[in-house]
């Protein structure tokens, strides 16, 4: 008998809005089911309905059985006894899931005592043991800490500890790694695997990251417009998808293992639950649409091998062996003539030389006094050639954003030099600074926050043109980024996330800049929308001869878009070079750990890869370790003899050239392959 059995689950909100429409699936003990789909597809609402956590205005119908016991319609008192005991949930944002005024240990102990008749002291000891199980350092001390005193990764691990406190039979994980750095994500996923081994629980993994699903799941459920559109074993879904939507999702993912060519975006946006199209909801975006697709919505039909597909052309897809690239038109990116010119022969558009930015660490509310220094950026150097994309990557807190701020301010830095288009920022007066800003523009991470909601799009794009006395060319700019001149009269809130980002890019291009700073421009977008924006940036770079400084945490996107990459750690550059050199043969242990932690959307590769897990979190930039800043987390340092360790403790390494255009700041740097190597290859 199945552990969890969901049949024809439907969730309707006020106004007759059906967010979930007839979802059915089963989960067995020890099995991992991955639920994937774009934002708004109904993934999270489905999980909240299973847990009985939807608001009162939600009407839920169908059946949800745990161990054969019906949960829908169960009295709240009885449901409380089930939640946290037989079924637990790990939420996307652990900070909002914890109560801020109680310690972590007290909250885990409370979860234990609600379901087990044990005393306070025993529950407290059990809380410490659980924190130790999920890898929290010094668990007896950290149990007395409050949620805000934990880093994001530690909070998520503490949330997992609370979820498994009573050995639940089922864990529902709702985007458990979305807001985490890739190294912390790898730790959390390892903790989840440990938790499953300890409890034998079934897992429902809800995520937009198809790489995570490839490595974790046994079966996959793909959702679109509130309904399942494909379901089956993970290998079948990834290697032999039979629904055009699934094919589009997989084809739109940038990969770190070096696949070339433009990404395959899914044009358009998911439909609103208020106004679903007739027939198949995916038909307006589907390249394989025929007239029959508009007649009625296809049912989820069994096609053999434990698979189900909701598409009238699925048999044709299988018979012809079609792939995502066959079904979806692959965009043509114009050839970039500039990058064929040797880098040494191109002019330099941005140069940083020994850039330093320290902040005073103050204490006291009335009588403030300085108690330390935050070493946000501590002497970094790099340059960007004309027509080149340099990506700046690293964990949160490594100094990426501070570096951008120092560049965009166009003012004298605290120490070092910032030279933009041949002009030293320390020597600029007010008029020269304004003139230079025409050639240096930025595209922000959150397009909705960057666009004034009170202004129509035409005025938003025209604003920099008017400020600098340029002629109006709003229609031309909208067409340049793939929008229509008719959109000029609409407001930002009337557009999808991907369209809003295109508007932000159009505004940044208004003054015909030579250098664009891209601050996480696609991190808030679904992969299907993200692919279109990445292709647009690629195309604009080739057509307009732009140079990009690209800040990102998604190293797969960086591999696709960048020419060179600089890896930052705690205010310093750990490794720098061409994308091919850094990705294929990383020399710094930190870069090796970063790359090994990135999930690949390939189940076979994920099962065979060897990960380098980092211990602990990023040290405070107010108190960096002596010598090599990475040594406290470095797996190589842990294996060195004491005589060699002493050098790491006492001497800070500088970037040393490994090969042509490849350098690493490590005393014992060694180039190795980490992306596709299997365990056997690593041992060799």
N, C-alpha and C positions, 0 to 999 in steps of 0.2 A: 504494500500500500504506500502511496506517496506521502511524504511528510507534509507538504503544502499543496493544496489543490484549489486553483482559482478557476471558476467557470462563469463565463458571460458577465464579467464584472463591468458595470456601467456606473459612471459618476456624472450627475447633472447638477449644475449650479443655478443660482437664481437667474431667471430670464430664459430658462430652457437651454442653457449652454451645456452641451455634452462634451466634457473634457476627456472622458474615457468611454469608449464605445465597444463593449463586448469583448473584453480581454480574457483570454483563457490560457493557463499554463500550469505545469506541475513541477515540483522540486522534490527530489528524493534526498534521503539523508546522505551527507557527505558530498553532495553535488553542488556545483556552482553554475547558476544561470545568469548570464549577462543580458541586461536589457539596455538597448542602445537606440538612438534616434536624435533628431534635432531638438532644440529648445521648443517647448510647446507641444511635443508629441504625446504627452500624458504619462511619461515615465514616473515622475515623482508623485503625481496624484494617485497613480495606481498603488504605489508602495504605502502612501499615507492611508489609503482606503483599507488596505490589508491590515494595517496596524490599528485602525479605528481612530485616527488622529485628524480626520477632516473636520472643518467647521460645521456647525449645526445646520447651516443653510444648504449643505450638500446632500443631495438625495442619492443613496447608494443602493444598487440592486444587483442581483446575481448571487454568487455563492463563493465564500472563502472558508475552506476547511483546513484546520491544522490537526493532524492525527485523526482525521475523520470527524472532528468536532466543528460545527458551524460557528464562525466568529461574527458574521453579519447579524445584527439584531440582538447580539448578546448584551446582557445588562452591564452597565459600566463597572459595577463592583466586581463582576466576574471577569471582565476584560482586563482590569487592572492586575488581577492575579496571573493572567496569561502574559501580558506585556512585561518584559524584563526577566521573565522566568522561562517560558517556552519559546518566546519569540522576542528578539531585541533588534534595535535599529541604531545604526551609526549615521549621524547626520553630516551634512556637507559643511556646516559652520559650527565647530565645536565650542567656540567662544560664546555664541548665543544659546547653545544647548546646556552649558553649565550655569549654575547660579553663582553670580560674581561675589556674593558675600559669605560663602562657605568654602572651606578648603577642599582641595581635590580629594584628599583622603576621606573626609567626612561624607562627601557626596557618593563616593564609591561604597563606603561602609553602609550608608543609608540604603543604597540599592540592594545590598546583600541582606540587610535586616528586614526589608519589606517582604522578602520571600523566604527567609530562613529564620528559624527561632534560635538565634544565638545572641550572646551578650555584646555590649559595645566594644570591649577589649578584643574579643575574638574577631569581630567584624573589622576592627581597625587593623589587626594583624593580617587579615585576609586581603584588605585593601592594599597594604604594602606588598604582599606577595604578588598580587595582580599587576601592580605597577612594575615590579621586577620582571614579571613574565613578558610584558610588552616592551621591555628595554628602556625603561626610565632610569637614568643613573641616580645613585643614592636614593632609592625609593623611600627609605624611612624618613629622610629629610624632606624630599619633595612632596610627600603626602601631606605635609603641613603647609604647603604653598597654596596660594589662591590662583584661580584660572588665568588672571592677567599676568601672573609671574611665569607662566609657561610660554614657550615659543609655539608657533602654529603646529609644527610637527609633534611636539610633546603633548599638546592639547588633544590632537587627534588620537595619539596612542593612549592617552588617559581615557578618551571616550570609548576606545575599543576595550580597554580594561573594564570599564563599567558595563559595557554591553555583554561581555562574556562572564560577568561576575557570578551568575547563577547557572552556568553551563547550559545555555539555551540550545534548543534543537534547530532554530532557524535564525540566521543573521541577515538583516536587510541593510545593505550599504548604499546610501544615497549620495553619489558623487563624493566618496570619502577622501579623494586625493586632489580635487580640482584646484584648490587654492594653495597647494604646496609646491615648493621647489622640487625638481626632479630627484635630487638625492634623498630628500625627506620622503618623497612619494615612494621610492624604492624601499625605504625602511618600513613605512606603514604597510605596504603590500606584503612585505616579509612577515610583519607582525600578524596580519590577517591570516596568512597561510599557517603560522604557528598556532593562532587561536583556533583555526579549523581542525588542525591536527589534535589539539588538546581536548576539544569539545566534540569533535565529529559532526559539527553542525552543517546543515545545508546553508548555502549563501545565495542571496539574490543581489547581484552587483549591478547597480544602476549608474551608468557613466556615459559621457560623450567621447571618451578616449578609447578608440578601438584597439590601441596597442595594449592597454590594461586588460581589456576583455580577452584579447588573443592569448595572453599569458596566464589568465586566471580561470577562464570559463570552460565548462564542459559543453554547455549548449548556449545558444544565443537567440534572443527574441528581438526582432527589429520592429520598432513602432513608428507609425506615421499618422498624423491627424487623429490621435486617440485610439488607433486600432493596430493590432499586430499585422504586419504585411509579409513577414517571413520568419520562420522558426526552424531550428535544426541544430545538429552537432556543429561545434565551432569550426572544424576543418572544412566541412561542407559549405558553411556560410561564407568563409573567407576565400576558399579556393574555387568554389563552384556556385556563386550566388545566382539565383534564378528570378530575382525581382529587380527591375531597373533601379529602384530607389537604393537598395542595398549595394548594387554595383556602382552607383554614383558616389555613395558615401566612401566606399573603399578606394575608388579611383581618385578621390579628391584629397587624400591624405598625403602630405609631404613625408618622405622617409629619410632616415639618416644613413641608410646603407647605399647611397650613391646612385639611385635611379635618376636618370636624366629626363629632360623634356618638361613641357608645361603641365601643370596640374589640370584635372578635369573637373570644373565646377558644375554644380547643379543650378541651372539658371532659375531665377524667381525665388519666392519665399514660401514657407509652409502656409497653408490656408488657415484663416481664423475659424475657431470652432463655431462662431456665430454665423458664418456664411460659407459652408462647405460647397464645393462645386458639385454638379450632378455626376453620377457615376463614380469612377475611381477618383479619390481625392488627389492622387499624384498625377493624374492625366495632364493638367495644365503645364507641368514641368517635365513631362516624360517625352524623350525623343522617339519612343516606340509607340506613341499613342495612335490608335485607329478609331474610327467612328464608334465602334462597339464599346469603347472604353467609357463613353458618355452615357451609355444606356442604363447601367446599374453598377453598384459597387461590388467588386468580386469578393467572394467568400474566401476565407483561409482554407485552402484545400490540401489534403494529404497527397504527396507526390512520391512516397516511398522512402525508405531509409530513415524514418523518424522525422521527415521534413514536411513543412507546410508552407505554401506560398499563396499570396493573394494577387495573382496577375493572370490575365487570360492569355498572355503570350509566353508564359514560363516554359512550356514545352518547346517552343521555337528557340528560346534562349539556350536550353540544354542541347537540343539537337544540333544547332549550329556552333555550339561552343563559344558563344559571344562573351566578350569581356567588357569591363567598364569603358575602356578606350574605344571599343567597337560601337557601343551604344551611344555614348555621349560624344559630341563633336569636340575634338582636341583643338584648343585655340592655337592660332599661328602667332608666335612671338617674333617680331622683326629681328633680324640679325643685328647684333651690336658691333658696329664697325670699330668703335673707339677702343674696345677691350682687346682688339687684335694688335693694337699698337703696344709695343713693350712698355711695361709699367714705368721703367726708368725714363722713358721718353715723354711721358705725360706730365702735365703740370700738377702740383700738389694743391688741393683745395682746402685741406685742414691739416694742421700739424700741432700736436701737443708734445711739449718737451718738459719733463719733470714736473707735471702739474700737481699741486698740493692744495688741499682744502681741509683744514682742521676747524673744529667747532669747540668752544669752551663748554665744559660740563659744569653746570651751576647747581647750587643747592640752597634751599631756603626760600620762603615765600615773601618775606618782608625785607630782611637783610640778606641779600644774595651774596654768595661767595663762590669762587671758582674752586672746584674740587678735582678737576681732571680735564682731559682733552679727548675729544672724539676724533679719531684719525680716519675721516670718511674717505678721502683720497690722499694717498701718501707717496706721490712721485711717480706718475704714470706717463708713458711716452708712446705715441703712435702717430701715423699719418695716413691720409686718404688721398689717392690719386684721382685725377679727373676720370669720370665714368666708372668709378669703382664703388662697391658696397663693402664697408667694414662693419661687421657685427660685433657688438659688445655684449658678452654673456657672462653669467655667473648667478649665484644664489642671491636671494633678497638680502640686502644689507652689505653687499660687496662694494658699493660705491658707484654703480652704473648711473643712477639718477642724479647724484651729485655731480658727476662728470658732465652730464648733459646740461645741468644748470649753469655750470661754469662756462661752457661753450656758448650757450644762448645769451648769457648776460652781456657778452662782448665788453667786458671790463677787465681791468688788471687783476690777474689771479693772486692769491695769497703768496704763491711762489711758483716758479716755472713760467712757461710761455704758452699762450694760445694764439696761433696764427691762422686766420681765416682768409682764404683767397689772397695770400701774400701780405696781409695786413695784421700787425701785432695788436691784439686787443688792448694792450697797456698804453698804446700811443693814439687811441681814437678819441676825438672830441665828439660832442653831441651830434653834429651834422654828419660827420663821417660814420658814426655808429648807425644813424638812421639810414644812410645810403647803403651800408653793408647789410642791413637787415633785409633788404630786397633780395639779396642773393643767398640768404640763410633763413630757411623756413622749417617749421616743425609740424608733424602730424601726431596727434595725441592718442593715448590708449583708449579713452572713452569718448567716442564721437558725440554722444548725447550731451555730456558735460561740457564739451568744447564748443558746441554750437548754441547760440542764443535762441531759446525756444520762442521768443517774442518776435523774431525777425524771419521773414520769408527767406528761402534759400538763395534767391537772386541777390538780395541785399547783403546776406552773409558773405557771399563770394565777391560782391562788388566793393565791400568795405575797404580792403587793402588797396584796391585799384584807385579808389577816390582819395585815400589818404596820401598816396604817392603820386597822384596826378596822371595815372595811366588811363588810356581809353577803355571804355566799357567793352568787355568781351565775355560776358557771363555765358551766353549761349554756346560759344566755342568751348569754354572750359567744361560745361556740363556734358557736351558731346565727347570731349576728350576722355572723361572718366566713365563713359558708358551710360550716361543719363540723358534725358530728353530736355530740350529748351523749355518745354511745357511745364517742367517741374519747378521752374524758377519761382512761381507764385505760391508754392506749397511750403509748409512749415516742417522743421526737423522731425517733430513727433509723428508726422504722417509717413515717414520712411522706415524701412527695415534697418537693422543694425549695419548690414553690409552697405546699403545705400547711403547711410549717414556717414560711414567711413569714406566713401567715394566723394561725398560733399566736402569733407575735411581735406581730402587730397586736392580737390579742385581749388579750394581756397588757398592752400599752401602753394599751388602752382601759378596762382594769379599773377604774381610779379616776375614770373620766369626766373626762378632761383637757379643757382648752380649747385647748391648743396641742400639736401633734405635730411632733417633729423627725424627718424621714425621711432617713436617711443611706444613699443609694444602695440603696433597698429592693428594686429589681427587676433590678439589674445582673448578678446571678449566675443569673438564670432564663432558660430558653428563651423565645422570643418568644410561643409559644402559651400558656405558663403566665403569662408577664409580663402579657399582656393581661387575664387574669382578676384579677390583683392590682391593676392600675391601675384597672379598673372598680370593684373593691371600695373602693379609696381614694376614688374619685369619689363613690360612693354613700354612704359613711360621712360624708363631708364635708357632703353635702346633708342627710342625715337627722339628724345630730347637731350640726350647726353648728360643725364643727371648723375650726381654722386650721392650716395646714401650713407649716413651713420645710423645703423639699425640696432636698436636695443631690444633684446628679447630674452625670454626664458625658455622658449620652445626651440630646442636645438635642431629639430627636424625642419622647421621653417627656415632657420638660419642656413642649414645645408643647401636648401633649395634657392635661397635668394642672395646669399653673400658670396663675395669673391675671397675675402680674407676675414679672419675672426680673431678677436682678442678676448681671452678668458681672464676675468677678474676674480680675485679672492682677497677679501678684507682690505680693500683700498689699494691693492697692487695688481699688476699684470702677472699672471702665472704662466701663460703661454700665448703666443701670437704667431700667425703665419697664414698661408693660403688654406682655404677650407679643405682641400684635398689632403694636405700634409697633416693638419691638426686632427681631422676626423679619421683618416685612414691609418695614421701612425702617431697617435698622441704620445708625447714624451713626459708630460707632467702627471704625477699620480692623481692630482685633482681633476684634470681634464679626462683622464682615463676613467675615473669614478663617475663623472658626469655623463659621459657617453655610454658607459655600460649600464647606467640606470634608466636610460630612455627606452620605453617599451616600443617594440616593433609590431606593426599590424600584420604579423605573420606567425601563426600558432607553432609551426614546426621550428622556426628560428628561436622563438621565445622559450620553447621547452629545452633547447640545447645550449642557450647562452649562459655564460658565467658572469654573474654580477659582482661588482666591487662595492660592497656596502660600507659607507662611512659611519663611524661611530660619533654620536653626539650631534650638536648643532653648531652653527657658525659662532665662533667666539665674539665677544663684544668688541666693536671697533674702538671703544674707550680703553680697552685693556688687551691689546693684541699680544700674542705670545712672543717671546724673545726669539731672535734668529729667524728661522723659516716660520712664517705665520701659519702654515698648513700642518706643521708637524704634530699638533695635538690630535689631528684626525687622520693622519697619513698612514695608510696600510704599509707603505714601504718603510717608513720610519720605525714601525713596530718590529720589522724583520732585520733591521741593521744591527751590527755589533756595536757595543758601547763606544768604541773609538770613533766610529763614523757618526754615531748619533750626536756626539759632542759638537761636531761642526754644524749640524742642523740647529742645535740649541743656541749656539753662540754667534753664528755668522748668517746674516740675511742674504739669500741668494739673489743675484741679478739675472736678467734674461740673457741666456747664452745660446748662440746660434747652434742648432742641431743639423740643419741642412739648408739648402737655398730657401730663403724666406720662411724660416721656421725656427723659432726660439722658445726656450722654456726656462723658467726661474726655479731650477732644482739642482742641488749639488750632485745628485745621482740620477739625472734624467736618463730614461731609456725608452726608445720608441717601441711600442707594441701595438698589436691589433686587438681591439676590444668590441667592435660593433657586431661582427658576424661570427666571431670565433666561438667554436663549441668548447665544451669542457676538455675534450681530448686535445684539441688544438692548443688550448691554453697550457696544458700540462707539458706539451712538447716545447 
